[in-house]
Amino acid sequence: MQCWHCERPAHATCRFCGRAVCREHVKELPFVLEIYRGRTGQPRALVVADAVWCGVCKPAEDPVDLPDLD
């Protein structure tokens, strides 16, 4: 695979969109692995702080409704 930015050999793929990136162009964003309710009922999240991000895609900040997925 080649880097999306420079077409040199890639070392990772973006966790959000799948684009390949080399070490020079890799960026990081937090990634939510799981959301659950804790013992007190409070919502909690298991997050990876430094997931690989291509720097091109724009992961949505807010949840997306999926009304047709019943």
Beta strands, then each sheet from edge to edge (+ up, - down):
strand 1: 12-13
strand 2: 20-21
strand 3: 27-37
strand 4: 43-53
sheet 1: 1+ 2-
sheet 2: 3+ 4-
end
